[in-house]
Amino acid sequence: MDNAVIAIMIEKKGAVENLEEILSIKGVDMVQFGPADYSISIGKPGQRQAPEVLKAEKYTIEMALKKDVAPRAEIATFEQAETYIEMGVRHFCIGWDIRIIHSWCKEQAEGMRKLLKR
């Protein structure tokens, strides 16, 4: 286990409420906030940008840095990284498998449509 990275997702209201204790567990290397699931857990499904969700994400990052646990942020594109970098985040999840596949398929279909319309 010395060569493994132990990363945890913070996705529930109770996890945010107990975050300092969770991040004090020996061996936790990284933490990632899950805004979609968190928004569901506070009764605001799909509201990833709701003030309460953004506040919890910021708190998670700040507490991780305080506890010397690497925070990791979910972003869709590299352009979204700047704000997180300014907060001290150095680890990112860029894109999601379904979104990446969908974007590639959409791009290929649009290209084929253009070729076939000639």
C-alpha positions in Angstrom: 0.0 0.0 0.0 3.0 2.3 0.2 2.9 2.8 -3.5 -0.9 3.3 -3.8 -2.6 6.7 -3.7 -5.6 6.8 -1.4 -8.1 9.3 -2.8 -11.6 9.9 -1.4 -14.6 11.6 -2.9 -16.6 14.1 -0.8 -20.1 13.9 -2.2 -22.5 14.0 0.8 -23.5 16.8 3.2 -22.4 14.6 6.1 -18.9 14.2 4.6 -18.5 17.9 4.4 -19.7 18.4 7.9 -17.1 15.8 9.1 -14.4 16.8 6.7 -11.7 17.8 9.1 -12.0 14.5 10.9 -12.1 12.5 7.6 -9.0 14.3 6.3 -7.2 13.6 9.6 -7.2 9.8 8.9 -3.7 8.7 8.4 -3.0 7.5 4.8 -5.5 9.7 2.9 -3.4 11.2 0.1 -6.0 13.0 -2.0 -9.6 14.3 -1.9 -12.0 15.3 -4.6 -15.3 17.1 -4.2 -18.2 15.7 -6.1 -20.5 18.7 -6.9 -23.3 16.7 -8.7 -23.8 14.2 -5.9 -23.4 16.9 -3.2 -26.1 19.0 -4.8 -28.4 15.9 -4.6 -27.5 15.4 -1.0 -28.5 18.9 0.0 -31.8 18.8 -2.0 -30.6 20.8 -5.0 -30.2 18.1 -7.7 -28.4 19.3 -10.8 -27.4 22.7 -9.2 -23.7 22.2 -9.3 -23.2 26.0 -9.3 -25.5 26.7 -6.4 -23.9 29.0 -3.8 -24.1 26.2 -1.1 -22.3 23.7 -3.5 -19.6 26.2 -4.4 -19.1 27.0 -0.7 -18.7 23.3 0.2 -16.3 22.8 -2.7 -14.1 25.8 -1.6 -14.2 24.5 2.0 -13.1 21.1 0.9 -10.2 22.5 -1.0 -9.1 24.8 1.8 -9.4 22.0 4.5 -7.5 19.6 2.3 -4.6 22.1 2.0 -4.7 22.8 5.7 -4.5 19.0 6.4 -1.8 18.5 3.8 -4.0 16.3 1.6 -3.9 17.0 -2.1 -7.1 18.4 -3.4 -8.2 17.3 -6.9 -10.8 19.3 -9.0 -13.2 18.0 -11.7 -13.2 20.3 -14.7 -14.5 19.9 -18.3 -11.7 21.9 -20.0 -8.2 23.2 -19.1 -9.6 26.8 -19.2 -11.5 26.0 -16.0 -8.3 25.2 -14.1 -7.1 28.7 -13.5 -9.4 29.5 -10.5 -8.5 26.2 -8.9 -4.8 26.7 -9.5 -5.0 30.1 -7.7 -6.6 28.2 -4.8 -3.7 25.8 -4.6 -5.1 22.8 -6.5 -2.5 21.0 -8.6 -4.4 17.8 -9.5 -7.3 17.6 -12.0 -9.8 15.3 -13.5 -10.3 16.8 -17.0 -13.5 15.5 -18.7 -15.5 12.4 -18.1 -15.6 9.3 -20.1 -19.1 9.6 -21.4 -18.6 13.3 -22.2 -15.4 12.6 -24.0 -17.0 9.8 -26.1 -20.0 11.9 -26.8 -17.9 14.9 -28.0 -15.8 12.7 -30.2 -18.8 11.0 -31.8 -20.6 14.4 -32.3 -17.5 15.8 -34.0 -17.1 12.8 -36.3 -20.8 12.9 -37.3 -20.6 16.7 -38.0 -17.6 16.1 -40.2 -19.2 13.3 -42.1 -22.4 15.5 -42.6 -20.2 18.2 -44.2 -18.4 15.7 -46.4 -21.6 14.1 -47.6 -23.3 17.5 -48.4 -20.7 18.3 -51.1 
